[in-house]
Amino acid sequence: MKRLLSLLLLALSSSLAILPVAAQDAAALEANLTGECVTAYDPAVDYFPEKVTITDAVNFSVEYFNSYKVVTVTNAFDGAEPFTYVLVQCGTPAPDAADFPDGAQFIEVPAGDIIVMSTTEIPRLIELGLLDKLVGLDSFLYVNSPEVRALIDAGKLVEIGSGAQVNVEQVLDVEPDIVITFGFDPATDAHPVLTEAGIFTALSADWRETTPLGRAEWIKYTALFYNAEARAEQVYADIVAAYKAAQELAASVPEDQRPVVLWNTYSSFSEAWSIPGAQTYAGALIRDAGGVIALGEEAPGDSALLSFETVYDGALDADIWITGAFGVTTLDDLLAQDSRYADFAAVKNGNVWNNDLDVNENFGNNYFELGVTNPHLILQDLVAIFHPQLLPDHEFSFYRRLETVSGS
């Protein structure tokens, strides 16, 4: 935030004091400045020679100029207008705010301290070598990363709460340069409250992406605020390579040998069973792992909400069941929710799985923390479940088979 305030003052100023030319500011830079500012601004210099190319994510984009980047986030939540962030290389003049949409936020980069309000950001900071910039989280409860839990135990992070009840005073006390959060409804979200307080707040719309690689590519979004494009490109390339290797392995299985996969469970809260469509995150995982979506014809694109009876009638014989059920650690737990589950073929055949292999004491699930940035680990698990002969020695990261408690 300190840099944000100084940047706004610079934007209002009609003149800039330029320091003597330094060797780093020669006619061309070979790498982005990740730990220093420009000491002698030259408008002819491209200060971002290392750039990102967005290939899979659709909800953010970046346009590069010599000394600043314009980042746009779309589809952050239902009905959201695009959010514009102007990232100015520190030590260079800010562009005219009048050239950007109303509400555009300006920040100097590389940014300094950061608060993240979703655990999905944690692996990105770790992979980018930026964990030393982390000063706060929305909540400590659901963190799985050993590195971050160590910081929590050492008292080095603050907990700021969530939604419209976010502790603005706590945020102001630690003076972060940036807060990364997400949005559902501006009436109850944290981002309007934080921006109103003058805190640079960037929205992530990774959860709105419909493909696993699309969500993973948001590591590049985080990197943009730290000029860490080169590192993000390499990390993402490795993720894509591992994902496609697992995908190609599954693709070798003939279509008539692919299992029918039932996804999710019936929700008494919504009184429906959510079946993923082919154009959804879960649908992509099932397809890429060499499975067939049970009742997929009911959800050709997006997800479909079906009654228990519809699923019972149409997916009773599904080969595999991936429940994704909270608090279900055994088959007994599952059957306690509804005795009719015992009739499903996957239950009878012992092929029911849940994604809670790596859960902390507060039920923080690493599937949602580590898995978003590392979808290849999820896909490898699913390939091993759907086609165990392809990965006979696989060590699971997130999934485990549900068993009956001995003696029950």
Secondary structure per residue as TSV (DSSP state, phi and psi in degrees):
chain	resnum	aa	ss	phi	psi
A	1	M	-	360.0	-32.4
A	2	K	H	-59.3	-43.3
A	3	R	H	-67.8	-36.3
A	4	L	H	-60.6	-44.6
A	5	L	H	-65.6	-41.8
A	6	S	H	-66.8	-33.7
A	7	L	H	-65.9	-40.9
A	8	L	H	-62.9	-37.6
A	9	L	H	-65.2	-39.0
A	10	L	H	-63.9	-38.3
A	11	A	H	-63.8	-30.2
A	12	L	H	-85.0	-15.1
A	13	S	-	-78.6	145.1
A	14	S	S	-92.1	-8.7
A	15	S	-	-145.7	154.7
A	16	L	-	-127.6	138.4
A	17	A	-	-85.5	121.0
A	18	I	-	-105.1	128.8
A	19	L	-	-80.0	166.9
A	20	P	-	-58.5	152.4
A	21	V	-	-62.3	134.8
A	22	A	-	-109.8	159.9
A	23	A	G	-60.0	-31.8
A	24	Q	G	-65.9	-20.7
A	25	D	G	-102.2	36.8
A	26	A	S	-66.6	-179.6
A	27	A	S	-54.8	-25.6
A	28	A	-	-147.2	143.4
A	29	L	-	-100.6	145.7
A	30	E	S	-92.0	-19.1
A	31	A	S	-147.7	156.7
A	32	N	-	-65.5	152.2
A	33	L	-	-84.7	109.6
A	34	T	S	-104.6	-9.3
A	35	G	S	-140.2	14.1
A	36	E	-	-153.0	166.7
A	37	C	-	-106.6	163.9
A	38	V	-	-69.7	135.9
A	39	T	S	-107.4	-11.0
A	40	A	S	-150.7	93.5
A	41	Y	-	-65.6	133.3
A	42	D	-	-129.8	113.4
A	43	P	T	-62.1	-16.7
A	44	A	T	-84.7	-10.8
A	45	V	S	-85.3	134.9
A	46	D	-	-87.1	107.0
A	47	Y	S	-82.5	1.4
A	48	F	-	-127.7	64.5
A	49	P	-	-65.3	-24.7
A	50	E	S	-98.7	115.6
A	51	K	-	-121.8	161.7
A	52	V	-	-101.6	151.6
A	53	T	-	-118.3	124.1
A	54	I	-	-88.5	121.9
A	55	T	S	-115.2	-28.2
A	56	D	S	-123.9	-34.5
A	57	A	-	-73.7	144.2
A	58	V	-	-119.9	-6.8
A	59	N	S	-100.7	5.4
A	60	F	E	-146.8	155.6
A	61	S	E	-146.8	163.8
A	62	V	E	-140.4	137.9
A	63	E	E	-119.5	127.2
A	64	Y	E	-97.2	139.0
A	65	F	-	-124.8	173.0
A	66	N	S	-56.5	-42.6
A	67	S	S	-123.7	7.0
A	68	Y	E	-153.1	162.7
A	69	K	E	-125.3	146.5
A	70	V	E	-114.4	114.5
A	71	V	E	-106.0	131.6
A	72	T	E	-122.0	130.1
A	73	V	E	-112.5	126.3
A	74	T	-	-117.7	161.1
A	75	N	-	56.6	36.3
A	76	A	S	-66.0	-30.0
A	77	F	S	-162.4	170.2
A	78	D	T	-57.3	125.8
A	79	G	T	81.1	4.9
A	80	A	-	-74.0	136.7
A	81	E	-	-78.8	159.6
A	82	P	-	-60.4	144.5
A	83	F	E	-105.5	133.3
A	84	T	E	-115.1	131.0
A	85	Y	E	-125.5	128.1
A	86	V	E	-106.1	113.9
A	87	L	E	-103.3	109.9
A	88	V	E	-104.8	126.3
A	89	Q	E	-57.9	123.2
A	90	C	T	-62.5	140.5
A	91	G	T	92.8	1.3
A	92	T	S	-121.3	157.7
A	93	P	-	-71.7	144.4
A	94	A	-	-75.6	141.9
A	95	P	-	-67.7	165.4
A	96	D	-	-68.5	124.4
A	97	A	G	-60.7	-25.6
A	98	A	G	-66.6	-15.6
A	99	D	G	-83.7	-0.8
A	100	F	S	-123.7	161.7
A	101	P	-	-60.3	152.0
A	102	D	T	-55.8	137.4
A	103	G	T	89.9	-4.2
A	104	A	-	-59.9	137.9
A	105	Q	E	-105.4	142.3
A	106	F	E	-110.2	142.8
A	107	I	E	-149.1	143.3
A	108	E	E	-82.3	142.6
A	109	V	E	-126.7	150.1
A	110	P	S	-68.9	136.4
A	111	A	-	-69.5	167.8
A	112	G	-	-104.5	-120.9
A	113	D	-	-65.6	148.4
A	114	I	E	-136.0	145.2
A	115	I	E	-116.7	133.6
A	116	V	E	-117.3	142.1
A	117	M	S	-112.3	23.9
A	118	S	S	-151.0	135.9
A	119	T	T	-65.2	-18.5
A	120	T	T	-63.7	-21.4
A	121	E	H	-76.3	-22.0
A	122	I	H	-61.3	-50.8
A	123	P	H	-60.3	-29.5
A	124	R	H	-66.5	-44.5
A	125	L	H	-62.3	-39.7
A	126	I	H	-65.2	-47.9
A	127	E	H	-64.0	-32.4
A	128	L	T	-86.6	-1.4
A	129	G	T	70.7	32.6
A	130	L	-	-114.8	13.6
A	131	L	G	-61.9	-26.2
A	132	D	G	-68.5	-11.9
A	133	K	G	-87.5	-15.1
A	134	L	E	-72.8	126.0
A	135	V	E	-123.4	-8.2
A	136	G	E	-167.3	162.6
A	137	L	E	-137.4	164.2
A	138	D	S	-69.6	-42.0
A	139	S	-	-148.0	145.0
A	140	F	S	-86.1	-16.1
A	141	L	T	-60.2	-39.3
A	142	Y	T	-105.2	12.7
A	143	V	-	-76.6	132.3
A	144	N	-	-106.4	-30.6
A	145	S	-	-55.4	123.3
A	146	P	H	-59.7	-36.8
A	147	E	H	-63.9	-40.8
A	148	V	H	-77.5	-36.1
A	149	R	H	-62.0	-34.3
A	150	A	H	-65.3	-38.8
A	151	L	H	-65.6	-38.7
A	152	I	H	-63.1	-47.4
A	153	D	H	-62.8	-30.1
A	154	A	T	-84.2	-0.4
A	155	G	T	72.4	25.2
A	156	K	-	-94.6	-4.1
A	157	L	-	-122.2	154.2
A	158	V	E	-107.4	155.4
A	159	E	E	-113.5	119.2
A	160	I	-	-108.1	-2.9
A	161	G	-	81.6	-173.6
A	162	S	-	-139.9	169.6
A	163	G	G	61.1	-158.9
A	164	A	G	-66.9	-12.8
A	165	Q	G	-90.8	12.1
A	166	V	-	-53.8	142.0
A	167	N	-	-82.6	89.9
A	168	V	H	-62.2	-39.3
A	169	E	H	-61.0	-39.7
A	170	Q	H	-63.6	-41.2
A	171	V	H	-63.8	-46.0
A	172	L	H	-62.4	-33.7
A	173	D	H	-62.7	-39.4
A	174	V	H	-89.7	-8.9
A	175	E	-	51.4	57.7
A	176	P	-	-71.6	152.7
A	177	D	S	-76.2	-28.4
A	178	I	E	-151.2	143.5
A	179	V	E	-120.0	128.1
A	180	I	E	-106.9	124.6
A	181	T	E	-138.1	-162.4
A	182	F	-	-142.3	171.4
A	183	G	-	-134.4	146.6
A	184	F	S	-125.5	-48.1
A	185	D	-	-150.8	115.9
A	186	P	T	-54.7	-23.7
A	187	A	T	-70.9	-22.8
A	188	T	T	-125.5	0.4
A	189	D	-	-84.1	164.1
A	190	A	S	-81.5	-30.0
A	191	H	H	-63.1	-37.1
A	192	P	H	-64.9	-36.1
A	193	V	H	-67.3	-42.7
A	194	L	H	-68.9	-45.3
A	195	T	H	-65.6	-35.6
A	196	E	H	-61.2	-30.4
A	197	A	T	-84.5	3.9
A	198	G	T	84.0	17.0
A	199	I	-	-96.8	124.5
A	200	F	-	-64.3	120.0
A	201	T	E	-130.1	119.1
A	202	A	E	-106.8	133.2
A	203	L	E	-89.5	139.2
A	204	S	-	-105.9	133.6
A	205	A	-	-116.1	29.8
A	206	D	G	-60.7	-36.0
A	207	W	G	-69.3	-11.2
A	208	R	G	-91.7	-5.9
A	209	E	-	-71.7	146.6
A	210	T	S	-103.7	3.4
A	211	T	S	-127.2	150.4
A	212	P	H	-59.4	-42.6
A	213	L	H	-70.6	-31.0
A	214	G	H	-61.0	-41.7
A	215	R	H	-69.5	-40.8
A	216	A	H	-63.8	-32.0
A	217	E	T	-68.9	-9.4
A	218	W	T	-66.8	-4.7
A	219	I	H	-62.1	-28.8
A	220	K	H	-70.5	-32.4
A	221	Y	H	-61.6	-49.5
A	222	T	H	-59.8	-41.5
A	223	A	H	-62.5	-31.6
A	224	L	H	-58.1	-33.6
A	225	F	T	-76.7	-8.0
A	226	Y	T	-125.0	12.5
A	227	N	T	56.2	27.7
A	228	A	-	-97.8	34.7
A	229	E	H	-58.7	-41.9
A	230	A	H	-62.0	-44.3
A	231	R	H	-64.5	-42.8
A	232	A	H	-64.0	-40.5
A	233	E	H	-60.9	-41.8
A	234	Q	H	-69.4	-44.7
A	235	V	H	-60.5	-45.4
A	236	Y	H	-67.1	-37.8
A	237	A	H	-59.7	-39.7
A	238	D	H	-66.7	-39.3
A	239	I	H	-63.3	-46.4
A	240	V	H	-61.5	-42.7
A	241	A	H	-61.9	-43.5
A	242	A	H	-68.3	-39.1
A	243	Y	H	-64.4	-47.1
A	244	K	H	-68.2	-30.6
A	245	A	H	-63.6	-43.7
A	246	A	H	-67.4	-39.4
A	247	Q	H	-62.2	-45.3
A	248	E	H	-66.1	-34.4
A	249	L	H	-62.2	-46.0
A	250	A	H	-66.9	-33.1
A	251	A	H	-66.0	-17.1
A	252	S	T	-74.2	-12.4
A	253	V	S	-82.4	127.2
A	254	P	-	-56.7	148.0
A	255	E	G	-60.2	-33.5
A	256	D	G	-75.6	-2.3
A	257	Q	G	-111.5	12.1
A	258	R	-	-90.4	133.7
A	259	P	-	-74.1	150.5
A	260	V	E	-85.3	127.2
A	261	V	E	-116.5	120.2
A	262	L	E	-89.2	131.6
A	263	W	E	-117.9	139.9
A	264	N	S	75.1	-177.0
A	265	T	-	-134.7	171.1
A	266	Y	E	-70.7	135.3
A	267	S	E	-105.2	117.6
A	268	S	T	-69.8	-23.1
A	269	F	T	-67.7	-47.3
A	270	S	T	-96.0	-5.2
A	271	E	T	54.5	44.6
A	272	A	E	-158.4	161.9
A	273	W	E	-114.0	118.5
A	274	S	E	-86.5	114.5
A	275	I	E	-102.1	122.8
A	276	P	-	-71.0	141.0
A	277	G	-	-86.5	170.0
A	278	A	T	-63.3	-27.0
A	279	Q	T	-99.2	29.0
A	280	T	S	-114.1	166.8
A	281	Y	H	-56.5	-51.1
A	282	A	H	-66.3	-38.5
A	283	G	H	-61.2	-39.2
A	284	A	H	-65.4	-41.0
A	285	L	H	-62.8	-44.7
A	286	I	H	-61.6	-47.6
A	287	R	H	-62.1	-48.4
A	288	D	H	-67.7	-23.3
A	289	A	T	-88.7	2.4
A	290	G	T	84.3	33.5
A	291	G	-	-116.4	169.1
A	292	V	E	-117.2	129.7
A	293	I	E	-71.8	121.3
A	294	A	T	-62.8	128.8
A	295	L	T	63.5	24.4
A	296	G	G	-59.7	-26.7
A	297	E	G	-66.1	-19.7
A	298	E	G	-81.3	-13.1
A	299	A	-	-136.6	69.9
A	300	P	S	-64.1	-26.8
A	301	G	S	-122.9	-82.1
A	302	D	S	-83.1	179.8
A	303	S	-	-70.8	156.3
A	304	A	E	-122.4	137.7
A	305	L	E	-96.7	113.7
A	306	L	E	-115.7	157.1
A	307	S	-	-75.3	160.0
A	308	F	H	-57.2	-42.9
A	309	E	H	-63.6	-37.5
A	310	T	H	-64.9	-42.7
A	311	V	H	-69.3	-40.0
A	312	Y	H	-59.7	-43.6
A	313	D	H	-72.1	-35.0
A	314	G	H	-101.4	-14.2
A	315	A	H	-131.0	17.9
A	316	L	T	-60.2	-31.3
A	317	D	T	-97.2	11.5
A	318	A	-	-55.2	139.6
A	319	D	S	-71.2	-36.7
A	320	I	E	-134.3	144.5
A	321	W	E	-125.8	118.1
A	322	I	E	-103.8	105.2
A	323	T	-	-80.0	-40.8
A	324	G	-	58.4	30.8
A	325	A	-	-92.5	129.0
A	326	F	T	-71.0	133.3
A	327	G	T	74.7	7.8
A	328	V	-	-99.0	107.2
A	329	T	-	-109.6	-12.6
A	330	T	S	-139.8	166.4
A	331	L	H	-63.6	-32.2
A	332	D	H	-61.1	-40.2
A	333	D	H	-61.7	-41.9
A	334	L	H	-65.9	-46.3
A	335	L	H	-68.0	-24.8
A	336	A	H	-68.1	-24.2
A	337	Q	H	-73.3	-36.9
A	338	D	-	-163.9	118.9
A	339	S	G	-63.8	-20.6
A	340	R	G	-67.7	-18.6
A	341	Y	G	-58.3	-25.9
A	342	A	G	-63.4	-18.9
A	343	D	G	-81.5	-14.3
A	344	F	S	-72.2	138.4
A	345	A	H	-58.4	-38.9
A	346	A	H	-63.2	-33.6
A	347	V	H	-68.0	-46.7
A	348	K	H	-61.9	-34.1
A	349	N	T	-92.2	1.8
A	350	G	T	67.3	37.1
A	351	N	-	-122.3	49.3
A	352	V	E	-110.3	132.1
A	353	W	E	-130.8	151.2
A	354	N	E	-129.9	159.0
A	355	N	S	-97.2	29.6
A	356	D	-	-110.9	33.7
A	357	L	S	-64.6	-36.4
A	358	D	S	-117.9	86.0
A	359	V	B	-126.1	137.3
A	360	N	-	-84.5	-176.5
A	361	E	T	-66.7	-17.3
A	362	N	T	-103.4	15.0
A	363	F	-	69.8	21.4
A	364	G	-	-71.2	119.8
A	365	N	B	-99.0	122.4
A	366	N	H	-68.8	-14.5
A	367	Y	H	-56.9	-37.7
A	368	F	H	-90.8	-14.1
A	369	E	H	-95.2	-65.9
A	370	L	H	-76.0	-34.5
A	371	G	H	-67.6	-31.7
A	372	V	H	-63.0	-43.8
A	373	T	H	-82.8	-14.5
A	374	N	-	-126.2	62.0
A	375	P	H	-65.3	-18.2
A	376	H	H	-63.6	-31.2
A	377	L	H	-69.6	-38.6
A	378	I	H	-65.1	-45.9
A	379	L	H	-63.4	-40.9
A	380	Q	H	-60.8	-41.3
A	381	D	H	-58.9	-46.8
A	382	L	H	-67.6	-38.3
A	383	V	H	-60.9	-41.2
A	384	A	H	-66.3	-30.2
A	385	I	H	-76.9	-47.0
A	386	F	H	-72.6	-37.0
A	387	H	-	-137.3	71.2
A	388	P	T	-57.3	-24.4
A	389	Q	T	-68.8	-20.9
A	390	L	T	-79.3	-30.5
A	391	L	S	-132.8	68.2
A	392	P	T	-65.6	-23.4
A	393	D	T	-110.3	22.8
A	394	H	-	-66.9	135.6
A	395	E	-	-101.6	118.7
A	396	F	-	-72.4	142.5
A	397	S	S	-95.7	-38.4
A	398	F	S	-131.2	-29.6
A	399	Y	-	-100.1	148.4
A	400	R	E	-144.7	150.3
A	401	R	E	-76.7	135.5
A	402	L	-	-81.2	129.1
A	403	E	-	-114.6	160.1
A	404	T	-	-82.2	136.9
A	405	V	-	-62.5	133.8
A	406	S	T	-57.1	128.1
A	407	G	T	91.0	-6.0
A	408	S	-	-90.4	360.0
